[in-house]
Amino acid sequence: MSEIQNANSRRDFLKNTIKATAGTIALSSFPTIVPASVFGKYAPSNRINIGQIGIGRIARTHDLPETFKFDIANIMAVADVDRNRLESGKKMIEGWYAKKTGKPNYQDVKIYDDYKELLANKDIDAVIISTPDHWHAQPAIEAALAGKHIYCQKPTSLTIEEGRTMSDAVRKAGVVFQLGSQQRSITPWPQFKKACELVRNGRIGKLHTVRIGLPSDPAGGETTEMPIPQNLNYDMWLGSTPYVYYTLDRVHSQTDPNSRGGWLRCEQFGAGMITGWGVHHIDIAHWGMDTEYTGPIEVEATAEFPKKGLWNVHGDYEATMKYANGVTMYLSSKNPNGIRFEGTDGWIFVTRGNVGVTASDPTSGPAQKAFDSSHPGLYTSEIGPNEIHLYASPEQHGNWLDSIQTKKPNISPAEVAHRSCSACLLVHAAMKTPGRLYWDPKKEKFKDNVEANKHLSRPQRFPYGTNYIKKV
């Protein structure tokens, strides 16, 4: 049977499976899960074949463990620029399938030094992008052009212009895009959805203020130039950003793939915690504010930046954003880590309970209640049948897989993801530009401010970058 016939046969199987279960699958349901005893029925050719792009900390400790829970998902390929991580990731995935099925050679994971070759594999239906921030938008766009469904870690992009290009490419391609904004899903934090439903249904009166607290990163980092490890394609790792010499604290650990990489604290590759945690919290704020498809109209910010050391993302900061609906959002490193909604009749505070996605994520301040409010018992109050009910997603990765199967909407699509990310990047631009800035969320430009608009994009180092993608 030809490659095309194989692909068509597999897609027919998925289509028939969906038809057979159409009466029992709800919008918020998990993908079909089968017990391990009949795992053979879901052979790799009959499941959603997934390629993992980037096999570092977030892939190993979060994205893959969550995706492994769903038998419809078949992790069949991995791409990474670090050969050591690539080979150990292959062993990790094959080991999981061996344990699951009791068959030592059940899965033979394909490995790629270049993710473009993974995208060229016609057997792959979808990809999970778990790369550093500066390598999110480009592979997402290229995956969309290749017809692959996409699960992408936040933030969506390094710049607002990249994010707009990414969202438009996904829309045109018609593929399913899901952002790793798992605070929206009921597992493991149901309090965020409940808080937003209560706010949207007026349980604290008319919303007028949102206060967000995010941790900040420390200064530091070893600046000594070091030899580039032979197992690392450092030029490709740098991607579209300027060439700078290699040093370990700029990239990632060569011994512990589960540790937090130093790149998170380098502005060359991201914006720091304003996007690192900020996308999560602003996403929830937008959900509660009903502003998921727009952005602020005014922004002002101040921040402290390190004066020495390798790591140069922002430290402590204060920011204010105003929205057209009259809500003012205050962000500060001094606020408790979480989101506080304030209305004319009370307030709601919601957080993870002072925990991170992984053990190496920073936290800030003393432990907070996961849900707190001005009204005792508010959390257990029922949302009536005629009130606003927000999208119920049991788990973020499962919701993505379900959307691929059923073609129904998912909870964190590309445009919503872009708007959450762009609000964070607006704050970062304001940190660099004195005074109050006026933003047009439709045109996605600052009004009458040339200096501020310079922060909407960055020069890209050929041949890497979204500017050099064909067909865009």
N, C-alpha and C positions, 0 to 999 in steps of 0.2 A: 504494500500500500504506500502511495506517495506521501510526502510531507503534508501537502495540501489536503489530501483525503483524511489523513490522521487528524489534522486540525479540525476539519469539518465534522468528523465523527465525534470528536471530543465535545465540540460546541453543541451538537445535536443532543448528546447525552445530558449536558447541563440544562439545555432548553426543556427537554422532556422531564427532567427531574423537577424543574420549576413548575411545569404544568401539573404534574402529579400531586404537588403539594400546595398548589395555589390557594386552596380553600383553607389551609391551616396556617399559612405564613402571614403574620401581621407586619405592619410597617416597622415596628420596633423590635421584631423578633430576631433571634440569633440565626446564623446560617444553619442549615440542617447538620446535625451532629449524629454520627453513627458510633456504636460501641466498637471497642478495639477488636472484638471477636469477629466482626464482619468488615474489618478495615480493608480486606482484599477487594471488596466490591468497589471501593473508592481507590482504584489503582491510579498512579500518577497521571495517566492519560485521560482520566475522567474527572479530575478535580481542577480547581483554579490554580494553575501553575504560576508560582511567584518567584521572582528574582530579587534577592536582597542586595541593595546597593549601599555599601558601607557596612562593615562588620565590627564596629568598635563598641564602646560602652552602652549607648542607648539601644543598639540592636540586640546585644547579648543579654542585657538585664531587663529590657522592657518590650521592644517591638517583637522580637522572635518568641519569647515566652508567651506573650499574649496571643500571637497568631497561631502558635502550636496547639492551642486549645481547641481549634476548629478543624475537624477532619476534612472539611471541604478544601482546606488550604494545603497546597503541596509546595513546600520550599525546595526548589529544584536547582537553583543557581545562586552564586554569590559573586560580587565584584568588589574589589578594594585595591587601592594603590600600594598598600603595605602587604607584601607577599607573606610575611609571617602571620599576620592577622587573617589573611585570606585562607591559608592552609589550616590554621587552627579553627576558623569558622566552619570550614567544610567538615572537619572532624566532629565539631560540636553538633551540627545539624544531622549528620549521618548517625551519630551516637544516639540522638534523641529518637530518630525513626527506628533504629535497631531496638531500643528499649521498648518503644511503643508497640512494635509488631512482633518482637521476638525473633526477628530475622536479621542477622548481622550485616548482610549485604543488601538490605531492602532498598536503600537509596544511594545513588551515585551522584552527588552534588557537583554540578559543573562549576568551574571557577574561571574568573576573568580578571585580568589585570586592568582592563579598560571597560567601563560600564557600557560604552557604545556597542561593544561586541555582544554584551548581554542583551541589550535592546534589540539587536538584529536577530536574535533567536526567536523564530516564529512560534515555537512551542510555548513561550512565556506569555501569559495573559496579563500579568500585573506585576508591579514593582513596589517595594518598600524602600524609601529613601531615608537612610539614617546617617547621613554624612555631616561634616561641619557646615555651619550656616552659609558660607560662601559657595557651597556646592549643593544648594537646594533648588534654586530656580532653573538652572540650565538642564540638569537631568530630568526635572519634572516636565519641562517644555519638550525635550527630545523624546521622553516616554509618551507624551500625549501625541506627538507627531507619528510615533511608531504604533499608535493604537493600544497602548498599555494603560490599564487602570493604575492609579497612583495613591499610595499612602505616603505622606511626606511629613517628616518631623518639622516642628516649628523652629524658627520663623520661616515663612514661605520664601523670603528673599533677603538679599543684602541691601537692596535699595527699593524705593517705591516704583521706579520705572521697571525694574526687573519683575516685581510682583504683578504689575499691570499686564506685562507681556505674558507672564505665566498664566494668569487667570483667563485672559483672552484665548490663549492657545488651548487650554483645557476645554473651554466652552465650545470652541470651533470643532475640536476633535470629538466631542461627545463622550469622553471617557469619564469614569468615576474618580473623583479626587476627594481624598479625606485628609484633613490636617490632624496631626497628633495633639489635638486640644482635648485630651481625655477628661478634663474637668466637666465637660458637657455630658458625659455618659454616666449612667447610674452606678456602674462599677468602675472604680471603687468609692466614688464620692457622690452619693445621691443628693447631698445637701445643696449643691450648686443649682441643679435644676429646680428644686423646691423653692429656693430663695428667689430665683428669677420669676417663677410662676406667681409667687406671692406679691412680688413687686408689680408685675404686669397686671395683676388683678386688683391693684389699689389697696392692698391690705395695710400699707403704711401711708396711705393718702397719696397726694400728688408728689411724684419723685422730683427733687430739685438738686440733690447733691450726691455724688459718688466719691468715696475716698478709697484709694488703693495704696497698699503698702507692699513694697518689693525689697528683697535683700540687695546689697551691693557687693561688688567684688573688691578684694584687697589689691594693693599695689605689690610689686615684687617681680620675681622671675629672673632666672639666670640669663645674662646677656652674652656669655662667652660663645664664640663661634665654635661649632663642632663638626666633625666629618659627617656627611650624609650617610645614614645606614644603607647598606647595599640592598636591603630588602624593601626600601621605600622609593617610590617614584616621586621624588620631592617636587619636581617641576610641575607634574600633573596635580599633586596635592595643593600647591599654591594656586593653581587654576588661573582665573582671570585677574587675581590681585598682583601687585608689583613683586618682582623677584627680590627676596631678601635672603641673607645667609641662614643656614640651618642651625638651630639650637633646640635642644630637647624640649624646653619649656614653651616653645612656640608651637609645637605640634602635639604629639601624644606620647604616652609611655611606650617604651620598647619591651617592657616586661609584664605589664599588667593591662590587658585590653579593656578591663572593666573600670579603670580609673578615669577621672575627669581630665580631659585634655587641656593644656595650657592655651590653646587657640581661642578658647572661650573668653579669655581675658585680653585678647589682642584686637584692637579696633580694625586691623586689616581684614579680619575674617568675620566680624560681627559688631554688634553695638553694645555688648555687655548685658547686664541683667534687665535693662529696659525692654529688650526683646526676649532674653532668655526665660525669664519668668513673666515679663510684661505681657506677652502674647496670651498667655493663659488667663491672667486676671482681667485684661482689657476685653478679651473675648467674652468672658462672663458678664462684665459690665455692659457691653454692647447687647448681650442677650436680654438682660434685665431692663435695659433702656429702650429696647426696640429700635436700635440703630445699627443693625448688623450689616446693612448694605450702604452705609454712608460713612461719615467721619466728622471730626470736629470742624468748627469754623474759625476758632481762635486757639492759639497755643503759645505758652510762655514757659520757659524753664531755666533753671540754673543748676550747675553741677560742679563737683570737684573732680579734677583729673590728676592722676599721678604725675609728679615732676621728675621721677627717676625710675629705673627698672625697666624690664621688658614689657610687663603688663600695663596697658594704658587705657582700658575702658573706664567708664565713669565710676566714681565712688558715690558718696552721698549726694543726693539731688532733691530738688523740689520742682514740681511742674503743675501747670493748670491748663485744662482744656475746656472750652465751652462748645456746646452743641446747639444746633438750630432749634431743638425742642425745648430749650431753656435749662437743660441740665448742665451743671458745672462739675467737672471731674478734677479732683486733686490727687496727685501722685507724690509720694514721698518715701524715702528710705527710712524715715523716722516713724512712719505709721506701722501698726501691726500688719504682718504679712497676711493679706486677704483683701476682701472687697466689702465696703460698708455702704449700703444704700440708705439714704436719708430722705424721708418724705414729710409732708405736712402733719402726719399723724403718728410718726414713729420711725424706727430704723431697724435694719437687718444687717448683721455682719456674718459673712461666710468665708471659710478658709478650709484648707486641707487638714488642719489640726497640727500645723507646724511640722509637716513632713515633706520630703521631696519625692520625685519620681524614682530616683535611685539614691543609695546611701551617700554618694559623694556630692549630691546637690546641696548648696548652701541653704540655710534657713535663717530667719532673723527674728529677734525678740523672744520674749517668753512664750510658752505654749498657750495657744488660744483655743477656745471652744470651736468646734467645727461649724456650729451654727449658734448664733446668739441674736436676741431681738429685744426690742423695748416691750413687747407684749408676751408674757408667759404663755406657753402652750401654742404659740403661733405655728411652730413647725408641724404640729400634728393636725392642724386644721385642714379640712377637706377642701379641695378645689372642686366646685360644683360643676354639674354637667353643662351648664350654659356659660361657664367662665372660660378663660383662655387656658388651654392645655398645650404646653410646649412639647416639642418632639422628644419622645422617650427612646433613648438608645441604651440598651443594656450594657454594652461595652464597645469602645471605640473601634478596635480592629474588627470585631465581629459585625458591627454595623456597616463597615466598609465592604466586607465580604458579602453581606446580605444584599447590599445595594448593587453589587456586581451581578449577583444572581437574579434579583427580582426587577432590576432597572428602576426601582423606587428611589426617591431622594434620600440622601444621607445627611447626617447631622452637622458636618463641618465641610461644606463644599468650598471650591476654590475662591469664589468671590467673597464669601464670609471670612475665609482665612486671610485673604489679601487685605481686607479692611481692618481686621484685628492687628495684623502685622504693620500696616501702614500707619496706624495711629501711634504705635510705638516708635516707628522711625521718624514721625513728625516731632515727637518729644526729643529724640536724639538730635534732630536738626535744630530744634530750639535751644538745646544745650550749647550748641556751637554758634548760635546767632543771637546777639543781644536784642532785648525788647520783645514786644508782643507781635506775633506773626498771625496773618489772616490767611486762612486756607479755604480753597474752593474744592469741596469734596466731589463735585461733578467733573470738573476739568483736571483735578488732582495737580493743582499748581498753587504756589503761594501768590497772593495778590501783591503786585508792585514791590517785590523784594527779590532782586537778582541774586543776592548773596545766599538767601535761604534756598532758592531754587537750585543752586549748585549742589545741594545735598540730596537731591532726588535721584541722582545717578552717580556712578564712579567710572573713571577710565578703566577699560578692560584690556588685559594683556593677551594679544593674539598668540595662539589660535583659540584661546579659551574665552568663554563669556557668552552671554545671551545675544550680544550684538553680531556674533559670527555664526549663529545657528541658521542653517539653510531652511527655506520654506516658511520663515516667520516674518 
